[in-house]
Amino acid sequence: YRGGDLRQVSQDHSLVAYLVQLGELSAEEARNHPSGNILVRSIGSVPEVEIDVFHLAVEPGDRIMLCSDGLWGEVTDEELRDRLRALEDPQDACQALVDLANEHGGRDNTTLVVVNL
């Protein structure tokens, strides 16, 4: 999150994310797809895991958020942006987003961390 803009850095390794990349589903269709919980790459499913590594140029005032799909599946980008804009304290932002995910149904575990730079 930088200056009011969200940018997704990582890539979701789920079946529906791959279908979006292939043009078979829209991002909105993927958000509510019944197979949204099928992972194609995860820790613990195979002895060796391929990991993603990112190098980011960060600036003072940036906020980095790591979250599970329990948040992504329940909270829209606009809601996420609104909470990050309104709540400066990382713990307050995390709690508000978990609460919001639960209000929207909380169908999966919601885990996240927000770091202010």
Secondary structure, DSSP 8 states (H G I E B T S, - for coil): -BTTB----S---BHHHHHHHTTSS-HHHHHT-TTTT-BSS-TTSSSS-----------TT-EEEEE-HHHHTTS-HHHHHHHHHH--SHHHHHHHHHHHHHHTT--S---EEEEE-
